[in-house]
Structure formats: structure tokens, C-alpha cells
């Protein structure tokens, strides 16, 4: 019988614990977010991050820039934030407009303030199995959720669909560090279903509704849905949840699965970086 991996409840527990810990601090952590342009999804995510920070008494500053902002403006601001003693966590919301080189911007964030864990130093640490200053929030949230339900990773075949720098690639490294056997699939992968059917743990991070269907999964596997898309104004995942549900051992819902875990992980990272400073 399938069980729900309830990210909503676990994230609340994490946030409650963080709230108690932060309440005891004399000085509060400070998260600064850079948001460029008017992408509605990015505005929504940044709004959720700000709300979560406020609830925990984490100071948050959102720096909003117009769509046509040039790269130098952002790089100069990052230089300023890197040396600002009052700021301990920096997040540049992605994607950025096309005139701005995303990789250059990420490289310009001080690794000790890199709350997303996206800088080459943090990603490099993860890939050699060293603790980074911060782990990328969505992969960290996924692993925390699996751990809460005692889902063991050692020797399991974990298949990730999607190779983004935000989710797929760092998650693959983190699963390898936990001794899983990892396969990454992407848009050029041939015979996707043949691979997904061999997954003990299938993680989809594509953003296309119902690309993971019942005939693509192994019976009794664990399904983690990182995808978000909008169907009739409602958020929807990558997995055909209703038809897949009975064939799984554990499955995340959308919403209420990985999404809230990402926010909880971000708040954990803010506190971790604050303690480092
Ligand atoms: N865009 C989508 N997800 C993320 C994330 O986790 N961090 C940042 N900075 N941008 C994103």
C-alpha cells in the first residue's frame, strides 16, 4: 500500500524547530535575495521565501531589478553584499534574463554566503564528498524527506529525470555520496521508460505534467516528484499521481511534497551560514 511522503508536515516541524532556535539569538540572520525581471513563477517563489523568513524572524531583503538590467549591475551588487557584514546569506533567483551570464553571477557569490549551494566551491565540495557551506535546497529537501521515512539509499538504483544545475546534477552527487547507484536521464535520453522501470527510487525534475506514467515505473518503488507546472491555474507535478499511486511504496504529492521541503532547507541553510560568519 502506497504511503505519502508528507513534505508539508515535515517542513512545519523543521521550521518550528528553527523558529525556537532563532528566537534565542541576540542578532538575527539576514537573507538578501536578488530578483531580476517579472517572471511570475520567480516572483511567487521569492514571495514564499520572504514569508518563511519573516515567520522565523530572519531579516529578509528583496532587491528587485528590471528585466533589462545589465550584468555589471548585478556583479557590482554582489561584490557589495559579499563584504557587507550585516548580510550572511545571498540568493540570486534563477533564471536570469538572457543578457546576464548566470554562471558568472553564481561564481561572483561568496561561497560562505551562498545559501543555494550553487557556487563552484560548494558544488565541488559536494562532488568530492566534503561538507559544503550549504547544500542546494531542493536536493537537500528530497534527502531529508526520504530520511524521515527511513528510506535507505545504499545500493538502491536512483533514477533522476532532469539534469539541471539546481536539482538533477547536485542531487545525483548527493545520492552517490549515500552509496546509491545513480542514473541521470534528460531530454536526449533514448528509451526513457526502459530506464525509469529499473528505478528503486525515481525522482522527476522536469516540469512537464504527467510525463511519468504508470507503465514507466517499477512496482513498489519510491517516487519523488520535483516537477512543477500549472494546470488550470493549479500547481501540478511531473507524475500521473492518481494512476501511479497504487503501484508505489512511497510517493510525494504536488503540492505538499518537495516544494515545502525546499523552503525549509533554505531556512536551515540561512541559519547554518549565519553561524559560520
Ligand atoms: N529557481 C528555481 N529554483 C531555484 C532555487 O532553488 N534557487 C534559485 N536561486 N533559483 C531557483
Boltz pocket constraint, residues with backbone or C-beta under 6 A from the ligand:
constraints:
  - pocket:
      binder: B
      contacts: [[A, 91], [A, 92], [A, 93], [A, 94], [A, 95], [A, 116], [A, 137], [A, 138], [A, 166]]
      max_distance: 6.0
